């Protein structure tokens, strides 16, 4: 299944950007260590996965940003249908968008004033 709209593509791009940025800023990697990115669709579920060799973190119950930033996980929480952190030798932060349940990512409604 392909992305249905440009909004699906924008959402996937934003999620990938936020997760990669978090890995760059917080994993504590050297310039010789890699960050992995996988994006795919299976059974109408869009999955973004970022891996690194950093120490990882526990998924906060409610991500909170501050004056110095930290709003990336709030965006992930708001856009993704689900997300999490796995630590099995590497840290994986992943998120998923269920493309079947995302009418707000689909066509602009007729009552939306920006559609004219």
C-alpha positions as CSV (number, residue, x, y, z in Angstrom):
1,X,0.0,0.0,0.0
2,X,1.4,3.4,-0.9
3,X,0.9,6.6,1.1
4,X,-2.6,7.8,0.5
5,X,-1.8,11.6,0.7
6,X,0.9,14.1,1.0
7,X,-0.1,14.4,4.7
8,X,0.8,10.7,5.2
9,X,4.2,11.4,3.7
10,X,4.6,14.6,5.8
11,X,3.7,12.7,9.0
12,X,6.2,9.9,8.2
13,X,8.9,12.4,7.4
14,X,8.3,14.3,10.6
15,X,8.3,11.2,12.8
16,X,11.6,9.9,11.2
17,X,13.2,13.4,11.6
18,X,12.3,13.6,15.3
19,X,13.5,10.1,16.1
20,X,16.8,10.5,14.2
21,X,17.3,13.9,15.8
22,X,16.8,12.4,19.3
23,X,19.3,9.7,18.5
24,X,21.9,12.2,17.3
25,X,21.4,14.5,20.4
26,X,21.0,11.9,23.1
27,X,22.6,8.6,22.3
28,X,26.1,9.8,23.0
29,X,27.6,8.3,19.9
30,X,31.0,9.0,18.4
31,X,31.3,10.1,14.8
32,X,32.2,6.5,13.9
33,X,29.0,5.0,15.3
34,X,25.9,4.6,13.1
35,X,22.3,5.4,13.6
36,X,19.9,3.1,11.7
37,X,16.6,4.2,10.1
38,X,13.9,1.9,8.7
39,X,10.6,3.0,7.3
40,X,8.1,0.5,6.0
41,X,4.4,-0.4,5.5
42,X,3.0,-3.8,6.3
43,X,-0.7,-4.5,6.6
44,X,-1.6,-0.8,6.3
45,X,0.6,0.0,9.2
46,X,3.4,2.6,8.7
47,X,6.4,1.9,11.0
48,X,9.4,4.1,11.6
49,X,12.3,2.6,13.5
50,X,15.5,4.3,14.6
51,X,18.3,2.3,16.2
52,X,21.6,3.2,17.8
53,X,24.2,1.9,20.3
54,X,23.3,4.4,22.9
55,X,22.1,3.5,26.4
56,X,18.4,4.1,25.6
57,X,15.7,5.4,27.9
58,X,12.5,4.4,29.5
59,X,9.4,5.6,27.6
60,X,7.9,8.4,29.6
61,X,4.3,8.2,30.5
62,X,3.7,11.7,29.2
63,X,6.6,13.3,27.2
64,X,7.3,16.9,28.3
65,X,9.4,19.6,26.5
66,X,11.0,22.6,28.1
67,X,12.5,25.9,27.2
68,X,15.6,24.2,25.7
69,X,13.6,21.9,23.4
70,X,12.5,18.4,24.1
71,X,9.2,18.5,22.2
72,X,10.2,15.7,19.8
73,X,8.6,12.9,21.7
74,X,5.5,15.1,22.3
75,X,5.2,15.3,18.5
76,X,5.7,11.5,18.2
77,X,3.0,10.9,20.9
78,X,0.6,13.3,19.1
79,X,1.1,11.9,15.6
80,X,1.7,8.2,16.0
81,X,-0.9,5.7,17.0
82,X,1.6,3.9,19.2
83,X,5.3,4.1,19.9
84,X,7.9,2.6,22.2
85,X,11.5,1.9,23.1
86,X,13.2,-1.5,22.9
87,X,16.7,-2.3,24.3
88,X,18.2,-5.6,23.1
89,X,21.9,-4.9,22.6
90,X,20.9,-1.8,20.6
91,X,18.3,0.9,21.4
92,X,15.3,1.0,19.1
93,X,12.8,3.8,19.2
94,X,9.8,3.0,17.0
95,X,6.4,4.4,16.1
96,X,3.5,3.3,14.0
97,X,0.7,5.0,12.1
98,X,-2.4,2.9,11.3
99,X,-3.1,4.2,7.8
100,X,-6.7,2.7,8.0
101,X,-7.7,5.0,10.9
102,X,-6.2,8.3,9.9
103,X,-9.0,10.4,8.4
104,X,-7.3,13.6,9.7
105,X,-4.3,12.7,7.5
106,X,-6.5,12.2,4.5
107,X,-8.4,14.5,2.2
108,X,-9.3,18.0,3.4
109,X,-13.0,18.2,4.5
110,X,-15.5,20.3,2.6
111,X,-16.1,22.5,5.7
112,X,-12.4,23.3,6.0
113,X,-11.9,27.0,4.9
114,X,-8.4,26.2,3.6
115,X,-9.9,23.9,1.0
116,X,-11.2,26.7,-1.2
